[in-house]
Amino acid sequence: MATGRMTALDAAFFHLERAGQLLHVAGVYTVEGQIDVETLKRDLSARMHLIPRYTERVVPVPLNVANPTWEPDPRYHIRNHVLRHALRPPGDDAQLVKLVGRLFGEPLRRDRPLWELHQIDGYRGDRSVLFAKVHHAMIDGVSGVQLLQVMFDVTPKPLPVEPGSLPEPPPLPSPGAQLARAVEETVRLGVKRARQLLDLVRRPGAAVAELREAASAVAAALRLALSSPPPTPFNGHVSVLRQVAWATFSLNEVKAIKNRLGGTVNDVVLATITSALRAYLEIRGLNPDRMELRAMCPVNVRAAHEHLKLGNRVSMMVAPLPVGIFDPLERLRQIRTAMTLLKQGGETAQMTRLIDLMELLPPFLQKPLGWLQVQAAPINTVCTNIPGPPVSLYVQGKRLEMLVPLVPLAQGIGLAFAILSYADALTIGLTADPALVPDVERFRALLAAGFEELRKLAGVETPRRTEGVRPERLRRPEMAAGRVA
């Protein structure tokens, strides 16, 4: 039996993938030390029963009469998914970024479960880095963060993992079996929806409310689709190449800024990104004055009981990035006001309603409509903010020093930002097409400058590093000398 049929949103991420639009998400996890790849494989294998989707592959349905299903892969083996690389000395950040960009630009094999974990050794001489890739059809940002606490430990000395077991996978269903199952499910679903429709007809008030909400959601989407964002150097045909960069900030400083200047952590981050984008447009010879860019911001709609439920439970809102405003404090105020109005106006609920309406359409219509939505997306960039683990994570007893999130590029959008908090840090990961953004590494300094502006305006001081107090036995001669003096 099928272990799970894709939702319309999951299937959209699966079907809309193209050569220049690889739809997997990723993360770069630097380790405070070196780890052993064989131990990593054993540890992950012992935990696969907790995330069985990672041992399942996608099986399509003939004629696209239903969305694909997830089926246990009879040929699954951990060695196909955990791969090792080594950087040549000195193993610096430039080498790491180059390798990660190349790996991120390679597609996941569709005849296997849609994930890979790359161990990169030789970073800064004797350290390891983990680079994870997972298809967006499997997870969204929140479920991806939840998975981190399954794959890694919350203490450097965890209890031994009790290896779980998965049932022996049956052969993959034949195309005929998939078709027969899809027809059966379609008939059963049709009967269920007919009953729901009959129930609505018996309650005219509820039926009118449902139609009004659906019409409002469709109208809002049409208004958005018919509007056009301003042109930028990073909006154009997206190639198959990828380049990445990242910048890390103190989460405590971000919170202090929002406490003093108002707004949320997300508002402060969007203001920082807006400042960097304004500076970048000026570097590229454009005048950003009176310009307002648009960012697609995914919104988590996952309920509390859906913890560790894979797949996508997201809506979205389109947020303005007022790059045309010179004053950084006024930029933050404008972003804070706009985000508040968007939340109060119910844009997220309208987008959720649209996704629900997509679920009602036959799969052969979902695919072309999804493609049209991507092509007509009236946005300049993507900014996705994901609350990460509030505590440190460990692998083989060694702490994960930094978690860098990376999101895919859609056609026409050559620059995307992903934000992830982890312990006491907040990292902004950038994905770019080097054909459109040949100098993405510039954004590290531009983001730092934008954040520094806000930090100074808020009067937040950066704590100075001081040497720790030496043990008393080392201080005794000095103390004795002081007494003698």
Disulfide bonds with the S-S distance in Angstrom:
none
